[in-house]
Amino acid sequence: MQSVENFNPRTLGRWVGWSILATLVIGFSSAFLIAEGIDINLTADVKATAQNMLEAELRLRAKAYIAALTFALDGLVSIGLFLLLRKSGQLLAAWCLLVSITAAIFSLLGAMFALNAAEIAGDSAYQNIANETQRLMLAGLQATSNYTSFHLGLVLSSFAMAGFFYLFLKSALIPRLIAGWGVFASLFVGVTIVVRDFIPILGHEAVTAAFMISNLVAIVATGIYLSIHGVRTARIDAR
């Protein structure tokens, strides 16, 4: 079996890039084709989301299975980034790997909440033991729990990616413009989500749109570059 040390970094980089892009495609497809109206993270209306969830058992199950798939892809990306960047800073790379896996687990909790909501929507037992108002409340609890787990995962993954992008910036394995923008965008997301609880103006839709677009640009640029070019192996050989 080929050891980790003998992996071709350029090939590994391409796999990481393809995994990043696949995660984005799957995530956007799920958001627009499956999760619309049943994902609290796409709307601030808890009541409407809960009502829609009670009428969308199959979509909730599909959303949960897709979340499990993206969890697996996120894990592959995190491990791949660690293997690529560990020589540039082993302690930081290991910390980023641990935090990113923890973030993926928090995001995976959203799949569990979706399955819980599917049971509430489709299991006749809930119709027998709870009236419509109570079932609506139960669905709302699943939605708000999903909101919490999603944002915890987003904050942790943003700080982990900031670390990975810093190592890319330090090692020059990808263009420094992409790596530098990635550090900025990742910190923009993580810090803003944390600080906006103390500074309400940062919760404005314009600020949210700004940090999400910034982060999307960084992730897409990194995914495209890696999927086409891999990493600059000359930089690795030089080390």
ZIHUCOR-V799730 format. One record per residue. PHI is phi in whole degrees, 0 to 359 (none if undefined). OMEGA is omega in whole degrees, 0 to 359 (999 if undefined). Layout:
# ZIHUCOR-V799730
((PHI	OMEGA) (PHI	OMEGA))
This chain:
# ZIHUCOR-V799730
((none	181) (288	181) (286	179) (300	182) (295	184) (267	178) (296	176) (285	184) (300	181) (294	177) (295	178) (299	178) (300	178) (296	178) (299	178) (297	179) (299	179) (297	180) (294	178) (298	181) (294	178) (298	178) (298	179) (296	181) (298	180) (295	181) (297	180) (292	179) (298	178) (296	183) (297	186) (270	186) (257	186) (238	191) (273	182) (301	179) (89	182) (241	179) (243	183) (297	181) (285	178) (259	180) (206	179) (265	185) (266	183) (295	183) (297	180) (297	179) (297	180) (297	178) (297	179) (295	180) (297	181) (291	180) (244	187) (220	183) (302	183) (294	179) (293	177) (295	178) (293	178) (298	178) (300	180) (293	181) (292	177) (293	177) (297	177) (294	178) (294	180) (292	174) (300	179) (296	179) (295	177) (299	178) (297	177) (298	180) (298	182) (297	179) (295	179) (299	178) (296	177) (298	181) (296	180) (289	193) (251	186) (298	180) (287	179) (274	180) (171	190) (296	181) (295	180) (294	180) (298	179) (294	178) (297	179) (297	178) (298	181) (298	182) (292	181) (291	177) (293	176) (299	178) (297	179) (296	178) (294	176) (300	179) (295	180) (295	176) (302	177) (300	177) (294	179) (295	179) (294	177) (294	178) (293	176) (299	180) (296	178) (296	177) (295	179) (298	182) (285	190) (250	183) (278	182) (296	180) (299	180) (291	178) (288	181) (275	185) (258	182) (218	176) (277	186) (298	180) (294	180) (293	177) (295	177) (297	179) (295	179) (297	178) (295	178) (296	177) (294	177) (296	181) (295	181) (290	175) (295	176) (298	179) (300	181) (295	182) (295	180) (298	183) (287	173) (299	178) (298	181) (294	179) (296	182) (296	181) (294	179) (294	179) (292	177) (295	179) (294	176) (300	177) (294	178) (298	180) (295	176) (299	179) (293	174) (297	180) (296	181) (293	186) (271	183) (60	177) (286	171) (231	180) (307	184) (295	178) (298	179) (294	182) (296	180) (296	177) (297	178) (297	176) (299	180) (300	185) (296	181) (295	178) (292	177) (302	180) (294	186) (299	183) (293	182) (297	181) (297	179) (287	188) (283	184) (294	174) (291	181) (256	178) (237	188) (306	183) (298	180) (288	176) (273	180) (297	183) (302	181) (295	179) (292	178) (300	179) (298	182) (296	183) (285	178) (290	178) (293	178) (302	180) (293	179) (298	179) (300	181) (296	183) (291	180) (296	180) (299	179) (294	180) (298	181) (294	181) (299	182) (295	182) (295	181) (270	189) (255	191) (70	176) (247	180) (283	186) (294	178) (299	178) (294	179) (291	180) (298	180) (295	179) (278	999))
